[in-house]
Amino acid sequence: MSAKKILVADAETPILHLLSKYFDSAGYEARLAANSDDALKILAQESISVMFFDLGLEPINGFDLCKQIRKDRTDAIIYALTRFSRLFGPQEIHEAGFNGYFAKPLFIEKIILFIEKIIQAASEAFEHIDQLAEKSRRRPIEKILIVDDDKQMRKMLRQMLEHEGYTVAEASDGQKGFECQTAQPADLIIMDIVMPGKSGVETMLEIKKTGPGVNFIVMTGGGWYSAEVDLDVARTLGAKAIKKPFTREQILSLIKRMHN
């Protein structure tokens, strides 16, 4: 999300200006509407996922405005603003489609606390949106490439993974692993960190240039200083790590966590 836009619709001009000032200072782009018609016009022109609506808007009140937007934007995060929270229960506000509500301050000393709560709500909303976007970008793991110079390790790991329903390919060194991944890309590469010729880290770097979205699990027997250094580098590049010898449950658990 390149621009974190927020729509605030409120008939009280001081509230609009105050929230706009603080949202802008917090790094958000605030869009302001003094009534429900203006709010709908803004939404027709821009993609905005986080909104704050006063319940007393006109000509369409905040309840009905939220319900109308929810017909097309089930993923939006919408909060209610109201001076009359005692008149409307949380259940009624929730049933209208709001994610939550904030009671407007009646006294000046409560305004800063009110704003801080709204800024925090916006931050949490965008964090949630970013998490959903990241999850939607992840590819399901179906094909796995094993890269290891230990033939017996490749054989046993392949048999176990195929039994779990994965499509598995294998390569005996880093160069062959790169060639295999280039010809038939895998969703996940399980690779020994120390191999003759091209090391695991060198292979990772080369593969990432051509397919940055691939997942990696690197394996190491530990003990060697150079292996530990390479392991730290691999983690920095986004790889998950597992030390040999590992159990069936350990490797499967690590793979399944990468699905989520």
BELPERA-V122754 format. One record per residue. N is the residue number from 0. RES is the residue in one letter. D_CENTER is the distance of its C-alpha to the mean C-alpha in whole Angstrom. Layout:
n res d_center
N RES D_CENTER
N RES D_CENTER
This chain:
n res d_center
0 M 11
1 S 14
2 A 16
3 K 15
4 K 17
5 I 19
6 L 22
7 V 24
8 A 27
9 D 30
10 A 34
11 E 35
12 T 35
13 P 35
14 I 31
15 L 30
16 H 31
17 L 30
18 L 26
19 S 26
20 K 28
21 Y 25
22 F 22
23 D 23
24 S 24
25 A 21
26 G 19
27 Y 18
28 E 20
29 A 22
30 R 24
31 L 27
32 A 29
33 A 33
34 N 33
35 S 31
36 D 32
37 D 31
38 A 28
39 L 28
40 K 29
41 I 26
42 L 24
43 A 26
44 Q 25
45 E 22
46 S 18
47 I 17
48 S 15
49 V 16
50 M 20
51 F 22
52 F 26
53 D 29
54 L 31
55 G 34
56 L 33
57 E 36
58 P 37
59 I 34
60 N 33
61 G 29
62 F 29
63 D 30
64 L 28
65 C 25
66 K 26
67 Q 27
68 I 24
69 R 22
70 K 24
71 D 22
72 R 19
73 T 18
74 D 14
75 A 15
76 I 15
77 I 19
78 Y 21
79 A 25
80 L 27
81 T 31
82 R 34
83 F 35
84 S 33
85 R 36
86 L 37
87 F 33
88 G 32
89 P 28
90 Q 29
91 E 30
92 I 27
93 H 25
94 E 27
95 A 27
96 G 23
97 F 22
98 N 19
99 G 21
100 Y 24
101 F 26
102 A 30
103 K 31
104 P 33
105 L 37
106 F 38
107 I 37
108 E 36
109 K 33
110 I 32
111 I 30
112 L 28
113 F 28
114 I 26
115 E 24
116 K 23
117 I 21
118 I 20
119 Q 18
120 A 17
121 A 16
122 S 14
123 E 12
124 A 12
125 F 10
126 E 7
127 H 7
128 I 7
129 D 4
130 Q 2
131 L 5
132 A 5
133 E 4
134 K 5
135 S 8
136 R 9
137 R 10
138 R 13
139 P 15
140 I 18
141 E 21
142 K 23
143 I 23
144 L 26
145 I 28
146 V 29
147 D 32
148 D 36
149 D 36
150 K 38
151 Q 38
152 M 34
153 R 33
154 K 35
155 M 34
156 L 31
157 R 31
158 Q 33
159 M 31
160 L 28
161 E 30
162 H 31
163 E 27
164 G 27
165 Y 25
166 T 27
167 V 28
168 A 30
169 E 31
170 A 32
171 S 35
172 D 34
173 G 31
174 Q 33
175 K 33
176 G 30
177 F 29
178 E 31
179 C 30
180 Q 26
181 T 28
182 A 30
183 Q 28
184 P 24
185 A 22
186 D 19
187 L 19
188 I 22
189 I 24
190 M 26
191 D 29
192 I 28
193 V 32
194 M 34
195 P 37
196 G 37
197 K 33
198 S 31
199 G 28
200 V 26
201 E 28
202 T 27
203 M 23
204 L 24
205 E 26
206 I 24
207 K 21
208 K 23
209 T 23
210 G 20
211 P 17
212 G 15
213 V 17
214 N 16
215 F 19
216 I 21
217 V 23
218 M 27
219 T 29
220 G 33
221 G 32
222 G 36
223 W 36
224 Y 35
225 S 34
226 A 31
227 E 30
228 V 29
229 D 28
230 L 25
231 D 24
232 V 24
233 A 22
234 R 19
235 T 19
236 L 18
237 G 15
238 A 18
239 K 18
240 A 22
241 I 24
242 K 28
243 K 31
244 P 32
245 F 30
246 T 30
247 R 29
248 E 27
249 Q 25
250 I 24
251 L 23
252 S 21
253 L 19
254 I 18
255 K 17
256 R 15
257 M 13
258 H 13
259 N 11
